[in-house]
Amino acid sequence: MSLPSRSSIYFALATAFVAASSAAAVSQSSRDAGFYAGFERLGHVLARVNEAYVEEIPSDTLIDATVRGLSSILDPHTAYFDEKESEELKTHTTGQFGGLGITIGVRDNILTVITPLVGTPAQRMGIQAGDKILEIDGKSTKGITVDDAVSKLRGTPGTPVTVKIWRDGFSQAMPFTITREIIKIESVPYYGMLPGKVGYVKLVQFSEPTGDDVEKALVAIKKMGATSYSLALRY
């Protein structure tokens, strides 16, 4: 019995590869067809809700609800962020944003400055803790949430925002026009020495610069004579 030639073996292998590739392509094509058919079905459902539902639902709300529904069948580590949430995530991870440099809250139903951050545009313009923010760019803040107020006060560095402030001792509310700047959130706002040669580092958030900030603090307190360390992670 004669053995097959090398060329016939190559031809057989090539034929088998082409056949397998064709079968895989057909299988992939079938999956794609089913996938895109599902898209069409989803589009019909959304269009029907948009046209015939008893109340008008904004298209963005429909799409967001659909996407969030999809995430319910995925693993717990898969999440969807809308544009606003994505910007918030970016702020927390980079440790900086365009804004005025104030911490705000609602006190007695009035938007109030909790504290201005040192070295920021708000602090340089004389904004003080306890100031009541009555208007932002001419619009009343009555009933506003902190999240909405933050979104109005933050923005592109170099752009102005006008806040109308009431302060004890003012005869009337005063407008302050403040230019937004890059505000950097300090991961380590304080470090120093405690009794017994204990070095203390206060860490308030995790972001891209956090590792470098903690390292610098540790190096500094070691030079101060620290032989043990306390890392505060409260809140």
Helices and strands as residue ranges (DSSP letters): H 6-52, H 59-71, H 83-94, E 96-99, E 102-107, E 110-116, H 121-124, E 132-136, E 139-140, H 146-153, E 160-166, E 174-179, E 181-184, E 190-194, E 198-202, H 210-223, E 228-232
